[in-house]
Amino acid sequence: MGFTSLESVLGYGQLLFAGIALHVGIEQLTGWRHTRRERPALWAGATALALAAILTSNLVAAKAQPDVAEVALFARVVAISALALLVLQLAAALAGPAPRWLTSTVWACAITRVALFPSTELFYAHRFEDGAPAQGPLVGALSLPLIILSVGYVILAT
C-alpha cells in the first residue's frame, strides 16, 4: 500500500515531527540526567518521547501489513495513554500536583484503553475497513475523558 501525494506529504510531516520530538526528548532527558534537579525537564523529555512514539506508530500502521499494523496500533494506544499521564506529571511539576480524582480518572481510562485493545472488540475491532482500522464502540468513551481531563488540567494549572 503506497502513499498518494497528499498522504506522502502528511506521512513525511509526521516523520519530521517525530524526529523533532525525539530530539527534544533526548535533549530534555540529557539535561535532567546531568542535574537531577529539573523535574520539568524529566517530564518534558518523557512527554516528547511519547509523542514521537505516537507519530512513528501512525506511520507504521499506515504502511505495514495488517498484522504488523495491529502491533503498531497497540503501540499507539499505549503511547497515547502514556502521553496523557505524562502531561499530568509535566503540569504538576510546573504548577503543582493534580487533584487525586483527576489523576485516578486518567489512570483508569489509560489502563482500560490498554487492557481492552488486545482482549476485546470494544475498543478496536481487529480488522481494517477501507484501509483504516475499524474502531469499537468504546473508543470515544475512553478517549475523550483522557484528552479533556489532561488538556483541561494543563490549561487550568498553567
C-alpha positions in Angstrom: 0.0 0.0 0.0 1.7 3.2 -1.1 1.1 6.8 -0.2 -0.7 9.2 -2.6 0.8 12.6 -2.9 -1.2 14.2 0.0 -0.6 11.1 2.1 3.2 11.4 1.3 3.3 15.0 2.5 1.4 14.1 5.6 3.5 11.0 6.2 6.7 12.9 5.8 5.4 15.6 8.0 4.6 13.1 10.7 8.1 11.7 10.3 9.6 15.1 10.6 7.7 16.0 13.7 8.5 12.6 15.2 12.2 13.3 14.7 11.9 16.8 16.3 10.0 15.2 19.2 12.7 12.6 19.6 15.4 15.3 19.5 13.6 17.4 22.1 13.0 14.3 24.3 16.7 13.3 24.2 17.8 16.9 24.9 15.5 17.3 27.9 16.4 13.9 29.4 20.1 14.6 28.9 19.7 17.9 30.7 17.8 16.3 33.5 20.3 13.5 33.8 23.1 15.9 34.4 21.4 18.0 37.1 18.8 15.6 38.6 17.0 18.7 39.9 14.9 19.9 37.0 11.8 17.8 37.3 10.0 19.6 34.4 12.9 18.5 32.1 12.3 14.9 33.0 8.6 15.1 32.3 9.0 17.2 29.2 11.5 14.7 27.8 9.3 11.7 28.5 6.3 13.5 27.0 8.3 14.3 23.9 9.4 10.7 23.5 5.7 9.5 23.9 4.7 12.0 21.2 7.5 10.6 18.9 6.2 7.1 19.5 2.7 8.1 18.6 3.7 9.7 15.3 6.0 6.8 14.4 3.4 4.2 15.1 0.9 6.2 13.0 3.2 5.9 10.0 4.0 2.2 10.6 0.3 1.4 10.9 -0.5 3.2 7.7 2.3 1.5 5.7 2.6 -2.0 7.1 0.8 -5.3 6.5 -2.3 -5.8 8.7 -0.6 -8.0 11.4 2.3 -5.5 11.8 -0.2 -2.6 11.6 -2.1 -4.1 14.5 1.1 -4.2 16.6 1.8 -0.5 15.7 -1.8 0.4 16.6 -1.4 -1.2 20.0 1.9 0.7 20.5 0.0 3.9 19.6 -2.7 3.1 22.2 0.0 2.6 24.9 1.8 5.7 23.8 -1.3 7.9 23.8 -2.2 6.6 27.3 1.3 7.3 28.5 1.2 10.7 26.9 -1.9 11.7 28.9 -0.3 10.5 32.1 3.0 12.3 31.4 1.2 15.5 30.5 -0.3 15.5 34.0 3.1 14.9 35.5 4.6 17.7 33.5 1.9 20.2 34.5 2.2 19.0 38.1 6.0 19.7 38.0 5.3 23.2 36.7 2.2 24.2 38.6 1.6 21.8 41.5 0.0 18.4 41.8 -3.2 17.5 40.1 -6.2 16.6 42.3 -6.4 12.9 43.2 -9.7 12.3 41.5 -8.3 13.7 38.2 -5.2 11.5 38.4 -7.2 8.5 39.3 -9.7 9.0 36.4 -6.9 9.5 33.8 -5.1 6.4 35.1 -8.3 4.3 35.0 -9.1 5.4 31.4 -5.5 4.8 30.3 -5.3 1.3 31.8 -8.8 0.4 30.5 -7.8 1.5 26.9 -4.6 -0.6 27.0 -6.4 -3.6 28.5 -9.3 -3.6 26.1 -7.3 -3.2 22.9 -5.9 -6.7 22.6 -8.7 -8.5 24.6 -12.0 -7.4 23.1 -13.6 -5.7 20.2 -15.0 -2.9 22.4 -12.1 -0.6 21.7 -10.6 -1.9 18.4 -12.5 -4.3 16.1 -9.3 -6.1 14.9 -10.0 -5.6 11.3 -9.5 -3.0 8.6 -12.3 -1.3 6.7 -11.4 0.7 3.6 -7.7 0.7 4.6 -8.4 2.2 8.1 -8.6 0.3 11.4 -12.2 -0.3 12.5 -12.9 1.2 15.9 -15.0 -0.3 18.6 -17.9 1.4 20.4 -15.9 2.4 23.5 -13.2 4.4 21.6 -14.9 7.8 22.3 -16.0 6.9 25.8 -12.4 6.2 26.8 -10.5 8.7 24.6 -12.5 11.9 25.2 -12.2 11.9 29.1 -8.5 11.1 28.7 -7.9 14.1 26.4 -10.3 16.5 28.0 -9.0 15.9 31.6 -5.4 16.0 30.6 -5.6 19.1 28.4 -8.1 20.8 30.7 -5.7 20.4 33.7 -2.8 21.8 31.7 -4.9 24.8 30.7 -6.2 25.5 34.2 -3.0 24.7 36.0 -0.5 26.7 33.9 
